[in-house]
Amino acid sequence: MTVIEGLPEEPVEPVSRSWTAAISLANLGLFMAYFGPLAVLMPDQIQGISGQAHKVLAFGLVTALAPAIAALAVTYVGGYTTLYFCVGAIVLLGSVAVSRIRSVK
């Protein structure tokens, strides 16, 4: 292991269970704060743009294409590995399939 002078070494003791619980609750709170309003407001906005007849298909396309485009952009920039790109592609295909099934009903 290479040690760079001026930087502290890696911790050798594991963190406590209370720290793990606290960071997990903080992440859950951030997730709820970010995606709660999005899950409520986005379908209404999409319905206003695409109309009542195509709202499910439009919502499926938006929720499928956004992560796919983000995965492509980040992969192009070099932030993620191919694994993350493949997972994004699988999520894209699954979202499109679900939106097609729901729009048929």
N, C-alpha and C positions, 0 to 999 in steps of 0.2 A: 504494500500500500504506500502510495506516495503522500508524504506529508508536506503541505505548503506552509511555510513559516508565516506566522501572524494569524492563522486561522485555527479555531479550536478543533480538537479531534472529535471524532464521532462519539456519541454517547454510548456507554457500555451497559448502563442499567436500563431496563425496560420502564416505560411510563406506567403510572398507576391505572387501575381500572376506573377510578373516578375521572381522571383526565381523559381517558378514551370515551367514557360516557358523555362528558361535557363537550368534547369536540364533535361527537356524533350528533348530539342535540343541537349544537350550533349549526352544523351542516344541514340538518333537517329544517331548522328555522329559516335558513337562507333559501333552501329549495322551495319551501312553502311561500316565502315572500316574493320570490322571483316568478314562479310558475303558477301560483294560485290565481292571480289576476289575469294572467295570460290564458289560462284554461277557461275562464269565465268570459272574457271580453273578445277573444279571437273568433269564436263561432258567431257571435252577434255581428262583428264587423264583416266577416266573410259572407254572411247571409245578406247584409246590406249591399255588398258588391255584386254577388253572383245571383241573388234571388233565392226564393224558397225552394225552387225545384232542384237546384244543383248544389245546395249548401254542403251536403255530405261529401260529394265528390271533390268539391273545391277545398274543403277542410282537409280531406285525405291527401290531396296533392300538396297543399301548403306544408302540412306536418311531415310529409315524406320528402319533399324536395329541399326544404330548409336544412336538415341535417346532412343530406347528400351533398349539397353545395358547400356547406361548411367543411365536410370531410375532404372534398376535392381541393378546396382552397388551402386548408391546413396541410394536406399532403403535398401540394404544390410548393408551399413555402418551406416544408421540411420539418414540421412540428411533430407529426405522428408517423408511426410505422405503417406498413402495409396491412397489418392486422386490424388496426382501427378503421382503415379504409374499407376492408372487407366486411367488418361488422356494420358499418354505415350502409354499405350496399345491401346487405341482408335486411336491415331495418327498412330501407327504402322499398325493396320488393315486397316485404310483408305489409307495409302500410298501404301500398297501392293495391295489393290483393284484397285487403280488408275493406278499403274504400269501395272497390268495385263490387264486392259481395254485398255491402250495405246499400249501395245505390240501386242494386237490382231489386231489393225487397220493396 
